[in-house]
Amino acid sequence: MGMLDGKAIVVTGAGRGLGEAYATHAAHAGASVVVNDIDAALAKQTAENIRGYGGVVVDSGHDVADPEQARAIVATCVAEFGRIDGLVNNAGLNYEASPLEDDYGRMRELFEVNVFGTFNCGLAAVEAMREAGGAGAIVNISSGAHFGQRRLGAYSASKGAVASMTYSWALDLDELGIRVNAVCPVAHTRMVRKSERSLRSIPPDRTPGKVAPLVLFLLSDSARGITGQLIRCDGSDLHVVGQPYFKQPILHRETWDTDGVERAFNEVFQSHLEPFGLEKRLPQRLRELLEPGRSA
């Protein structure tokens, strides 16, 4: 018996890399799988590989950024397998650029895939799950980059949006029995190979296949009761990512003026400033406080 026996699962961006690993492992675990990729030839290739070892699969070349095509991906799953039990929102784009180098057109394309593609496919899946009586699982693919990473402003923002969408949808869909979680995968993929910075930080042995078991678990009934979580898988490390919170102390005044705000930062908040970004860089004010006399 496989962990996903009897399940019908859609995986977007499954032509290669992480998506291919998710789709292949899901089929191995007994699921019927829709392999989607905007590169239809790659989707077909992944599907043929799955079919070659007896997996139940259909391929899709639809574009997640188009709402109607996203609906068609889910409709394909329902038409072929009679239902949809799970969705892995994996399709995504990435590029590196500093804010001064960034390009609006390129950023818009990235958001259309990473954010609106996740929304489009998620909404279509939720509607189909609700029509079938509720219950199901959505796994969104976010990234630790949403904490902030150099030269990844657009990508980080898009993955932060995916994380926030996950938290909100988990609240909205809990009563329907639809679980929504997100995964922050760290793996050596084609996307990583295009970045010298990522190549330095992500060893080749961190393969997509090492992340797939986490995604399978979240799709399965074994993850019953787990929703609204962001989980990071980094090689041998697996951990739940803390969610944003309001930090103590909380100062109270009936009305805040600029002098009061300045005093709050000078007298209280400067020692509570947060290190920022994945590299946990200290704000200059905090550096000066911890190391008096040190220049910026």
C-alpha positions in Angstrom: 0.0 0.0 0.0 1.3 3.4 -1.0 0.9 6.6 1.1 -1.2 8.2 -1.7 -3.1 5.1 -2.9 -6.4 6.2 -4.5 -5.5 9.9 -4.5 -5.6 12.2 -7.6 -2.9 14.8 -7.5 -2.0 17.8 -9.7 1.6 18.9 -9.7 2.4 22.2 -11.6 5.8 22.9 -13.0 6.5 19.2 -13.1 8.6 19.0 -16.3 11.9 18.9 -14.4 13.6 19.6 -11.1 11.5 19.7 -7.9 8.2 19.4 -9.7 9.3 16.3 -11.5 10.5 14.8 -8.2 7.1 15.5 -6.5 5.1 14.0 -9.4 7.3 11.0 -9.7 7.3 10.2 -6.0 3.5 10.8 -5.8 3.0 8.2 -8.6 5.3 5.8 -6.9 3.2 6.3 -3.7 0.1 5.2 -5.6 -1.4 8.5 -6.7 -2.9 9.2 -10.1 -1.0 12.3 -11.3 -1.5 15.2 -13.6 1.9 16.4 -14.7 1.7 20.0 -15.7 4.3 22.2 -17.3 4.1 25.1 -19.6 6.8 23.3 -21.6 4.5 20.6 -22.9 7.3 18.4 -24.2 8.9 18.3 -20.7 5.5 17.5 -19.2 5.0 14.7 -21.7 8.5 13.3 -20.9 7.9 13.2 -17.2 4.6 11.5 -17.8 6.2 8.9 -20.1 8.8 8.1 -17.4 6.0 7.6 -14.8 4.0 5.5 -17.2 7.0 3.4 -17.9 7.0 1.9 -14.5 3.3 1.5 -14.4 2.2 4.8 -12.9 -1.2 6.4 -13.7 -0.6 9.8 -15.3 -1.7 12.4 -17.7 0.3 15.4 -18.9 -0.8 19.0 -19.3 0.9 21.9 -21.1 -1.4 24.6 -19.7 -0.2 27.9 -18.3 -0.9 28.5 -14.6 -0.7 32.2 -15.1 -3.9 32.1 -17.2 -7.0 31.6 -15.0 -8.9 29.6 -17.6 -5.9 27.4 -18.3 -5.4 26.9 -14.6 -9.0 25.7 -14.4 -8.3 23.4 -17.3 -5.5 21.7 -15.4 -7.8 20.9 -12.5 -10.6 19.9 -15.0 -8.2 17.5 -16.6 -7.6 15.8 -13.3 -11.3 15.5 -12.6 -12.1 14.3 -16.1 -9.3 11.7 -16.1 -9.5 10.4 -12.5 -12.9 11.5 -11.3 -11.7 13.8 -8.5 -8.9 15.9 -7.2 -7.5 15.2 -3.8 -4.3 17.3 -3.8 -2.5 20.1 -5.5 1.2 21.0 -5.5 1.6 24.6 -6.6 5.2 24.3 -7.7 5.4 26.2 -11.0 7.7 29.2 -10.6 10.2 31.6 -12.1 13.3 33.2 -10.6 16.0 35.7 -11.6 18.6 37.8 -9.9 18.8 41.5 -10.0 19.5 44.4 -7.6 16.7 46.9 -7.2 18.5 49.3 -9.5 18.8 46.7 -12.2 15.3 45.2 -11.9 12.9 45.3 -14.8 9.1 45.8 -14.5 8.2 43.5 -17.3 10.4 40.7 -15.9 9.0 41.2 -12.4 5.4 41.2 -13.7 6.0 37.9 -15.5 7.5 36.4 -12.3 4.5 37.5 -10.2 2.0 36.2 -12.8 3.5 32.7 -12.4 4.6 32.6 -8.8 1.7 34.4 -7.2 -1.2 34.5 -9.6 -0.4 31.0 -10.8 -0.6 29.7 -7.2 -3.9 31.6 -6.7 -5.4 30.4 -10.0 -4.7 26.8 -9.5 -5.5 26.9 -5.8 -8.9 28.5 -6.5 -9.7 26.0 -9.2 -8.7 23.1 -6.9 -10.7 24.4 -4.0 -13.8 24.8 -6.1 -13.5 21.2 -7.4 -12.9 19.9 -3.9 -15.9 21.7 -2.5 -18.1 20.4 -5.2 -17.0 16.9 -4.3 -17.9 17.5 -0.7 -14.8 19.1 0.7 -11.5 17.6 2.0 -8.2 17.8 0.2 -4.7 19.1 0.5 -2.9 22.0 -1.1 0.9 22.3 -0.8 2.2 25.6 -2.0 5.9 26.0 -2.7 7.4 29.1 -1.0 11.1 29.8 -0.2 13.3 30.8 2.7 14.1 33.7 0.4 10.9 35.4 1.6 12.9 36.4 4.7 15.0 38.6 2.4 17.9 37.7 0.2 20.3 39.8 -1.8 19.5 40.3 -5.5 16.2 38.4 -5.1 13.8 41.2 -4.3 11.1 40.2 -6.8 11.4 36.4 -6.1 11.5 37.0 -2.4 8.4 39.2 -2.5 6.6 36.6 -4.6 7.4 33.8 -2.2 6.4 36.0 0.8 3.1 36.4 -0.9 2.7 32.7 -1.3 3.5 32.2 2.4 0.9 34.8 3.4 -1.6 33.3 1.0 -1.0 29.9 2.7 -1.7 31.2 6.2 -4.9 33.0 5.0 -6.2 30.1 3.0 -5.6 27.7 5.8 -7.9 29.8 8.0 -10.5 30.2 5.2 -10.7 26.6 4.2 -10.3 24.8 7.6 -14.0 24.3 8.0 -14.2 22.7 4.5 -11.6 20.2 5.5 -9.1 21.5 3.0 -5.6 21.7 4.4 -3.2 24.3 3.1 0.5 24.2 3.9 3.7 25.5 2.2 7.2 24.1 1.8 10.4 25.9 1.5 12.7 23.5 -0.4 16.4 23.8 -0.6 17.7 21.7 -3.5 20.2 21.7 -6.3 18.2 22.4 -9.4 18.5 24.1 -12.8 17.4 27.3 -11.2 20.2 27.0 -8.7 22.8 26.2 -11.3 22.0 29.6 -13.0 23.2 31.4 -9.9 26.8 31.5 -8.6 25.6 32.6 -5.2 23.2 29.6 -4.9 25.8 27.2 -6.3 28.1 28.2 -3.4 25.4 27.7 -0.8 23.6 24.6 -2.1 25.7 21.4 -2.4 24.9 19.0 -5.3 23.9 16.3 -3.0 20.7 18.2 -2.0 18.7 16.7 -4.7 15.0 17.4 -5.4 14.2 13.8 -4.4 15.2 14.6 -0.8 12.4 17.2 -0.5 9.7 15.0 -2.1 8.9 12.9 1.0 7.9 16.0 2.9 5.5 17.0 0.1 4.0 13.5 -0.1 3.4 13.5 3.6 1.6 16.8 3.5 -0.6 15.5 0.7 -1.5 12.3 2.5 -4.1 11.4 5.2 -1.2 10.9 7.6 -1.0 14.8 7.8 -4.6 15.0 9.0 -5.0 18.1 11.2 -1.8 19.8 10.0 -2.6 23.1 8.2 -1.3 26.6 8.0 2.3 25.6 8.4 5.4 26.6 6.5 8.0 23.8 6.6 11.6 24.0 5.3 13.6 21.1 4.1 17.3 21.7 3.7 19.2 18.5 3.1 19.3 16.7 6.4 17.5 19.5 8.2 13.7 19.6 8.5 12.0 22.3 10.6 8.8 24.3 10.9 9.3 28.0 10.1 8.2 30.5 12.7 5.4 32.8 11.6 5.5 36.6 12.0 4.3 37.9 15.4 4.1 41.2 17.3 7.2 41.5 19.4 7.3 42.6 23.0 7.5 45.2 24.5 4.4 46.9 23.2 4.3 50.6 24.2 1.0 52.3 24.6 0.0 56.0 24.3 -3.4 57.5 23.5 -1.8 59.4 20.7 1.7 59.1 19.2 3.5 62.1 17.9 6.9 62.1 16.2 8.8 63.1 19.3 7.2 60.2 21.2 8.1 57.7 18.4 11.7 59.0 18.4 11.9 58.5 22.2 10.4 55.0 21.9 13.2 54.0 19.5 16.0 55.8 21.3 15.0 54.6 24.8 13.4 51.2 24.2 13.1 49.8 20.7 16.8 50.2 19.6 17.8 47.2 21.6 14.9 45.2 20.2 15.5 45.8 16.5 15.5 42.6 14.4 18.4 41.2 12.4 17.1 41.1 8.8 17.4 38.9 5.8 18.4 35.2 5.6 21.9 36.3 6.5 20.6 37.9 9.7 22.3 41.3 9.2 22.2 43.6 12.1 20.7 47.1 11.6 23.4 49.8 12.0 21.7 51.2 15.1 21.9 47.7 16.8 25.5 47.2 15.6 26.5 50.5 17.2 24.7 49.6 20.4 26.4 46.2 20.7 29.8 47.5 19.5 30.2 51.1 20.6 32.6 53.1 18.4 32.2 50.7 15.5 31.5 52.6 12.2 28.8 51.6 9.8 
